[in-house]
Amino acid sequence: MNIVRTKTGELIHATQIKEDEVYFCPECGEEVTKKVSRNGVVFFSHIPKKHRQEETIAHQEGKHLLLESLKSHGFHAELEPYVSSIEQIPDIVVTEGERAWCIEYQS
């Protein structure tokens, strides 16, 4: 990809990047990594899952327990949906009519 998003949400072309910044996919919000083709063209790609920081089992279990608790109390809750309005993937999103709350579980 040639267009990425900065931490502040600005869209920039790969030729405009700064070396010490972190960039994100404008579609899914995941962090991306800079690459350079054999011809010297700068572009970005998603970071392979095996290189991403893995969540602990306790964190994963905690998210699932919280999700099930919310659902059992009648809330409409989803695990890790992509939220386009904030271009992020929160742990849990609870919706009620037009309102939505993003939850980041901390173990």
RONU-75090 format. One line per 10 residues: number of its first residue (from 1); their letters; for each residue x, y, z of N, C-alpha, C, O. Coordinates in Angstrom, 1 decimal. Atoms other than C-alpha are relative to their C-alpha. Layout:
BEGIN
NUM	a	X:Y:Z:X:Y:Z:X:Y:Z:X:Y:Z  ...
# end
This chain:
BEGIN
1	mnivrtktge	0.8:-1.2:0.0:0.0:0.0:0.0:0.9:1.2:0.0:2.0:1.2:0.6  -0.8:-1.2:0.2:1.2:3.5:-0.8:-0.5:1.1:0.9:0.2:2.1:1.2  0.6:-1.1:-0.9:-1.2:5.6:1.5:-0.2:-0.7:1.3:-0.7:-1.8:1.5  0.1:0.5:-1.3:-1.0:5.1:5.2:-0.5:1.1:0.9:-0.6:2.3:0.5  0.6:-1.0:-1.0:-2.5:6.8:8.3:1.0:0.2:1.1:1.6:-0.8:1.6  -0.9:-0.3:-1.1:-0.4:8.5:11.0:-0.8:-0.2:1.3:-2.0:-0.5:1.3  0.6:0.1:-1.3:-1.1:8.3:14.8:-1.1:1.0:0.2:-2.1:0.8:0.9  0.9:-1.1:-0.2:-3.0:11.6:14.5:-1.2:-0.2:-1.0:-2.1:0.7:-1.0  1.1:0.2:0.9:-5.2:10.2:11.7:0.2:0.5:-1.4:-0.6:0.4:-2.3  -0.3:-0.6:1.3:-3.6:12.0:8.8:0.4:-1.0:-1.0:1.1:-1.9:-0.7
11	lihatqiked	-0.3:0.9:1.0:-3.4:10.2:5.5:1.3:0.6:-0.8:1.3:1.8:-1.1  -1.2:-0.5:0.8:0.1:10.4:3.8:0.4:-1.1:-0.9:0.2:-2.2:-0.8  -0.5:0.9:1.0:1.8:8.9:0.9:1.4:-0.6:0.5:2.0:0.1:1.3  -1.2:0.7:-0.4:4.7:6.5:1.4:1.3:0.8:-0.2:2.3:0.7:0.6  -1.1:-0.9:0.2:7.1:9.1:0.0:0.2:1.1:1.0:1.2:1.8:1.0  0.0:-1.1:-1.0:6.3:11.5:2.8:0.3:-0.5:1.4:0.2:0.4:2.3  -0.1:0.5:-1.4:7.0:9.3:5.8:1.2:0.4:0.7:2.2:0.8:0.1  -1.2:-0.2:-0.9:9.4:9.9:8.7:0.4:-1.3:0.5:-0.4:-2.2:0.8  -0.5:1.3:-0.4:11.6:7.1:9.7:-0.4:-0.5:1.4:-0.5:-1.7:1.6  0.3:0.4:-1.4:10.8:7.1:13.4:-1.4:0.0:0.4:-1.7:0.1:1.6
21	evyfcpecge	1.4:-0.1:-0.3:7.0:7.2:13.1:-0.6:-1.4:-0.2:0.0:-2.3:-0.8  0.8:1.2:0.1:4.4:4.4:13.4:-1.1:0.3:-0.9:-1.7:1.4:-0.8  1.1:-0.2:1.0:1.9:4.0:10.6:-1.0:-1.1:0.0:-0.7:-2.2:0.4  1.2:0.9:-0.1:-1.5:2.3:10.2:-0.7:-0.1:-1.3:-0.7:0.8:-2.1  0.8:0.3:1.2:-3.6:0.7:7.5:-1.2:0.9:0.0:-1.9:1.0:1.0  1.1:-0.9:0.0:-6.2:3.3:6.4:-1.4:-0.8:0.0:-2.4:-0.2:0.3  1.3:0.8:0.1:-8.8:0.4:5.9:-0.3:-0.7:1.3:-1.4:-0.5:1.8  0.3:0.8:-1.2:-8.5:-1.8:9.0:0.6:0.6:1.3:0.2:0.1:2.4  -0.6:-0.6:-1.2:-6.4:0.3:11.4:1.2:-0.7:0.6:1.7:-0.2:1.6  -1.2:0.8:-0.5:-3.7:-2.3:12.0:1.3:0.7:-0.4:1.4:1.4:-1.4
31	evtkkvsrng	-1.3:-0.5:0.2:-0.1:-1.3:12.3:0.6:-0.6:-1.3:0.4:-1.8:-1.5  -0.7:0.5:1.2:1.9:-1.6:9.0:1.5:0.2:0.1:1.9:1.0:1.0  -1.5:-0.1:0.0:5.6:-1.9:8.3:0.5:0.5:-1.4:-0.1:0.1:-2.4  -0.6:-0.5:1.2:7.7:-0.1:5.7:0.8:-1.0:-0.7:1.5:-1.8:-0.1  -0.8:0.9:0.8:9.2:-2.0:2.9:0.5:0.8:-1.2:0.0:1.8:-1.6  -0.6:-0.6:1.2:11.4:-1.1:-0.1:0.1:-1.1:-1.1:0.7:-2.1:-0.8  -0.1:0.9:1.2:11.1:-2.8:-3.5:1.5:-0.1:-0.5:2.3:0.8:-0.1  -1.4:0.1:0.7:14.2:-3.9:-5.5:0.3:1.2:-0.8:1.5:1.6:-1.0  -0.2:-1.2:0.8:13.7:-0.8:-7.5:0.1:1.3:0.9:0.2:2.4:0.4  -0.1:-1.1:-0.9:13.8:1.4:-4.4:-1.3:0.7:0.3:-1.3:1.8:0.9
41	vvffshipkk	1.3:-0.6:-0.3:10.1:2.1:-4.2:-0.5:-0.3:1.4:-0.5:-1.5:1.8  0.5:0.2:-1.4:8.8:2.6:-0.6:-1.5:-0.3:-0.1:-2.2:0.3:-0.8  1.4:0.3:-0.2:5.5:0.9:0.3:-0.1:-0.6:1.3:0.8:-0.8:2.1  0.3:0.6:-1.3:3.8:-0.6:3.3:-0.8:-1.3:-0.2:-1.5:-1.5:-1.1  0.8:1.2:-0.1:2.4:-4.0:4.2:-0.4:-0.3:1.4:0.2:0.2:2.4  0.4:0.4:-1.4:0.6:-5.5:7.2:1.1:-0.8:0.6:1.8:-1.5:0.0  -1.0:0.7:-0.8:2.8:-6.9:9.9:-0.6:-1.4:0.1:-1.7:-1.6:0.6  0.5:1.4:-0.2:2.5:-10.8:9.9:-0.4:-0.2:1.4:0.3:0.3:2.3  0.5:0.3:-1.4:0.6:-12.1:12.9:1.1:-0.5:0.9:1.1:-0.2:2.1  -1.0:0.6:-0.8:3.6:-14.0:14.1:0.9:1.0:0.6:1.6:0.8:1.6
51	hrqeetiahq	-0.9:-1.1:-0.5:5.5:-10.7:14.6:-0.7:1.0:0.9:-0.1:1.8:1.5  0.8:-0.9:-0.9:2.7:-8.9:16.5:0.1:-0.5:1.4:0.3:-1.7:1.7  0.0:0.4:-1.4:2.7:-8.8:20.2:-1.2:-0.9:0.3:-2.4:-0.5:0.0  1.0:0.9:-0.2:0.7:-11.8:21.3:-0.7:0.4:1.4:-0.1:0.8:2.3  0.8:-0.2:-1.2:-2.1:-11.4:23.9:0.2:-1.2:0.9:0.3:-2.3:0.4  -0.1:1.1:-0.9:-1.7:-13.5:27.0:-1.3:-0.8:0.0:-2.4:-0.3:-0.3  1.2:0.8:-0.1:-4.1:-16.3:27.6:-1.0:0.6:1.0:-2.2:0.6:0.8  0.9:-0.6:-1.0:-5.4:-14.5:30.7:-0.7:1.2:-0.6:-1.9:1.4:-0.3  0.6:-1.1:0.6:-6.1:-11.4:28.6:-1.1:-0.5:-0.9:-2.2:0.1:-0.9  1.0:0.6:0.9:-8.0:-13.5:26.0:-1.2:-0.5:0.8:-2.3:-0.2:0.4
61	egkhlllesl	1.1:0.6:-0.8:-10.0:-15.3:28.6:-0.8:1.1:0.7:-2.0:1.0:0.8  0.7:-1.1:-0.6:-10.8:-12.0:30.4:-0.9:0.7:-1.0:-2.0:1.0:-0.6  0.8:-0.6:1.0:-12.1:-10.5:27.2:-1.3:-0.9:-0.3:-2.4:-0.3:-0.4  1.1:0.9:0.2:-14.3:-13.6:26.6:-1.0:0.0:1.2:-2.2:0.0:1.0  0.8:0.0:-1.2:-15.6:-13.6:30.2:-0.8:1.3:0.0:-2.0:1.3:0.3  0.7:-1.3:0.0:-16.5:-9.9:30.0:-1.0:0.1:-1.1:-2.1:0.5:-0.9  1.0:0.1:1.1:-18.2:-10.4:26.6:-1.2:-0.8:0.4:-2.3:-0.3:0.2  1.1:0.8:-0.4:-20.3:-13.2:27.9:-0.8:0.6:1.2:-2.0:0.5:1.2  0.7:-0.7:-1.1:-21.2:-11.3:31.1:-0.9:1.1:-0.6:-2.0:1.3:-0.2  0.8:-1.1:0.6:-22.3:-8.3:29.0:-1.2:-0.5:-0.7:-2.3:0.0:-0.6
71	kshgfhaele	1.1:0.6:0.7:-24.4:-10.5:26.8:-1.1:-0.6:0.9:-2.3:-0.5:0.7  1.0:0.6:-0.9:-26.0:-12.3:29.7:-0.8:1.0:0.8:-1.9:0.7:1.3  0.8:-1.1:-0.6:-27.1:-8.9:31.1:-0.8:0.7:-1.0:-1.3:1.8:-0.8  0.9:-0.5:1.1:-28.9:-8.2:27.8:0.7:1.1:-0.9:0.0:1.7:-1.7  -0.6:-1.0:0.9:-26.3:-6.0:26.1:0.4:-0.7:-1.3:0.7:-1.8:-1.4  -0.5:0.4:1.3:-25.5:-6.3:22.4:1.5:0.3:0.0:1.9:1.4:-0.1  -1.4:-0.2:-0.1:-21.7:-6.9:22.5:0.7:-0.8:-1.0:0.3:-2.0:-1.3  -0.7:0.7:1.1:-19.2:-7.9:19.8:1.5:0.0:0.4:2.0:1.0:1.0  -1.4:0.1:-0.3:-15.6:-9.1:20.2:0.8:0.4:-1.2:0.7:-0.1:-2.3  -1.0:-0.5:0.9:-12.9:-7.2:18.3:-0.6:0.3:-1.4:0.0:-0.1:-2.4
81	pyvssieqip	0.4:-0.5:1.3:-15.0:-5.6:15.5:0.8:1.2:-0.5:1.4:1.9:0.3  -0.7:-1.2:0.5:-13.4:-3.1:13.2:-1.0:1.2:0.0:-2.1:1.0:-0.5  0.9:-1.2:-0.1:-14.9:0.4:14.0:0.6:1.0:-1.0:1.6:1.7:-0.7  -0.5:-0.9:1.0:-14.5:2.5:10.9:0.1:1.5:0.4:0.9:2.2:0.0  0.0:-1.4:-0.4:-15.4:5.8:12.6:1.2:0.4:0.8:1.6:1.6:0.8  -1.2:-0.3:-0.7:-12.3:5.5:14.8:1.2:-0.7:-0.6:2.3:-0.6:-0.1  -1.0:0.8:0.7:-10.4:3.2:12.5:0.9:-0.8:0.9:2.1:-0.8:0.9  -0.7:0.8:-1.0:-9.5:0.9:15.4:-0.8:-1.3:0.1:-1.9:-1.5:-0.3  0.7:1.2:-0.3:-10.3:-2.6:16.5:0.1:-0.2:1.6:1.1:-0.7:2.1  0.1:0.1:-1.4:-11.3:-2.4:20.2:-0.2:-1.4:0.4:-0.7:-2.3:-0.4
91	divvtegera	0.3:1.3:-0.5:-11.5:-5.5:22.4:-1.5:-0.4:-0.1:-1.8:-1.5:-0.6  1.5:0.2:-0.1:-15.3:-5.2:22.8:-0.7:1.3:-0.4:-0.3:2.4:0.0  0.9:-1.2:0.2:-18.0:-2.9:21.4:-1.4:-0.4:0.4:-1.9:-1.4:0.1  1.4:0.2:-0.4:-21.3:-2.6:23.1:-0.8:1.1:-0.7:-0.5:2.2:-0.7  0.8:-1.0:0.6:-24.1:-1.0:21.2:-1.4:-0.1:0.6:-1.9:-1.1:1.0  1.4:-0.2:-0.5:-27.5:0.3:22.2:-0.6:1.0:-0.9:-0.4:2.2:-0.7  0.5:-1.0:1.0:-29.5:1.9:19.4:1.1:0.6:-0.8:1.9:0.0:-1.5  -1.0:-0.7:0.7:-27.4:4.6:17.9:1.3:0.2:0.8:2.3:0.7:0.2  -1.2:-0.2:-0.9:-24.9:4.6:20.8:0.9:-1.2:0.0:0.4:-2.3:-0.1  -0.9:1.1:-0.1:-21.8:2.5:21.0:1.2:0.4:1.0:1.6:1.5:1.1
101	wcieyqs	-1.1:-0.2:-0.9:-19.1:2.1:23.6:1.1:-1.0:-0.3:0.9:-2.2:-0.5  -1.1:0.9:0.3:-15.6:0.7:22.9:0.7:-0.3:1.3:0.9:0.6:2.1  -0.6:0.4:-1.3:-14.0:-1.3:25.7:1.4:-0.7:-0.4:1.5:-1.5:-1.2  -1.3:0.6:0.0:-10.3:-2.1:26.0:0.2:-0.7:1.3:0.4:-0.1:2.3  -0.2:0.7:-1.2:-9.9:-4.9:28.5:1.4:0.0:0.5:2.4:-0.2:-0.3  -1.4:0.0:-0.6:-6.9:-4.6:30.8:0.1:-1.1:1.1:-0.7:-1.2:2.0  -0.1:1.1:-0.9:-5.8:-7.8:32.6:1.1:0.3:1.1:1.3:-0.5:2.0
# end
